[in-house]
Amino acid sequence: MLDLVITGGDTEVSGFRTGGMISDYAIVQFTLCVKNSSVDEQTITSRAWRKLSHDDFANDLAASTLCSNLDALVNLSVDDMAKLYRDVLTALLDRHCP
């Protein structure tokens, strides 16, 4: 069941017709002329995940400030912990999987 058609300003509705009744509803037919929006070119970069050595990464992660001295992290705020996590993992990934 279609009770309402809402379009944007760039969409044209034409050929609107109502047909015979089915139960308490009428058949509604129409044509939508939708303009294709231009697609902007995007540059996508990704990491070379296949080159990642899991063992080397795990060793460096274990030696990082995230894992080596947990007592030093006790007084950090949630925001500081999130920043530390992001910074350490980004640095490790940049080194192991550029």
C-alpha positions as CSV (number, residue, x, y, z in Angstrom):
1,M,0.0,0.0,0.0
2,L,1.2,3.4,-0.9
3,D,-0.5,6.3,0.9
4,L,1.9,9.1,0.1
5,V,4.7,10.0,-2.3
6,I,7.3,12.5,-1.2
7,T,10.0,13.7,-3.5
8,G,12.8,16.2,-3.5
9,G,12.8,19.4,-5.6
10,D,14.9,17.7,-8.3
11,T,12.5,14.9,-8.9
12,E,9.6,15.3,-11.3
13,V,6.4,13.3,-10.9
14,S,4.4,12.9,-14.1
15,G,1.7,10.8,-15.6
16,F,-0.2,10.6,-12.4
17,R,-3.3,8.4,-12.8
18,T,-5.7,6.6,-10.5
19,G,-7.3,3.4,-11.6
20,G,-10.1,1.2,-10.4
21,M,-10.9,0.5,-6.8
22,I,-9.5,-2.5,-5.0
23,S,-11.2,-2.9,-1.7
24,D,-11.2,0.6,-0.3
25,Y,-8.0,1.6,-2.2
26,A,-7.5,2.8,-5.7
27,I,-4.7,1.8,-8.0
28,V,-2.2,4.7,-8.3
29,Q,0.2,5.0,-11.2
30,F,2.8,7.6,-11.9
31,T,6.3,8.2,-13.4
32,L,9.3,9.5,-11.5
33,C,12.0,11.4,-13.4
34,V,15.0,11.3,-11.2
35,K,18.1,13.2,-12.2
36,N,21.4,11.4,-11.7
37,S,23.6,13.3,-9.4
38,S,27.2,13.6,-10.4
39,V,29.6,11.4,-8.5
40,D,32.6,13.2,-7.1
41,E,35.9,11.3,-7.6
42,Q,37.2,9.9,-4.3
43,T,40.6,8.8,-3.4
44,I,40.7,5.8,-1.1
45,T,43.7,4.6,0.7
46,S,44.1,1.4,2.6
47,R,46.7,-0.5,4.5
48,A,48.6,-3.5,3.1
49,W,47.1,-5.9,5.6
50,R,48.6,-8.9,4.0
51,K,52.1,-7.6,5.0
52,L,51.2,-7.5,8.6
53,S,53.2,-9.8,10.8
54,H,50.9,-10.8,13.6
55,D,53.7,-11.9,15.9
56,D,55.8,-8.7,15.4
57,F,52.7,-6.6,15.9
58,A,51.7,-8.5,19.1
59,N,55.3,-8.1,20.5
60,D,55.4,-4.4,19.9
61,L,51.9,-4.0,21.3
62,A,52.9,-5.9,24.4
63,A,55.9,-3.5,24.8
64,S,53.8,-0.4,24.2
65,T,52.5,2.0,26.9
66,L,49.1,0.4,26.5
67,C,50.3,-2.9,27.9
68,S,53.7,-2.6,29.5
69,N,52.9,-0.6,32.7
70,L,49.2,-0.7,33.5
71,D,49.7,1.1,36.9
72,A,50.6,4.2,34.9
73,L,47.2,4.2,33.3
74,V,45.1,4.2,36.5
75,N,44.8,7.9,36.8
76,L,44.0,8.6,33.1
77,S,40.6,9.9,32.1
78,V,38.4,8.0,29.6
79,D,39.3,10.7,27.0
80,D,43.0,10.3,27.7
81,M,42.7,6.5,27.5
82,A,40.9,6.7,24.1
83,K,43.6,9.1,22.8
84,L,46.4,6.9,24.0
85,Y,44.7,3.8,22.4
86,R,44.3,5.7,19.1
87,D,47.8,7.1,19.1
88,V,49.6,3.8,20.0
89,L,47.6,1.7,17.6
90,T,48.0,4.2,14.8
91,A,51.7,4.3,15.3
92,L,52.0,0.5,15.4
93,L,49.9,0.1,12.3
94,D,51.9,2.8,10.5
95,R,55.1,0.9,11.3
96,H,53.9,-2.7,10.6
97,C,51.2,-2.1,7.9
98,P,51.7,1.2,6.2
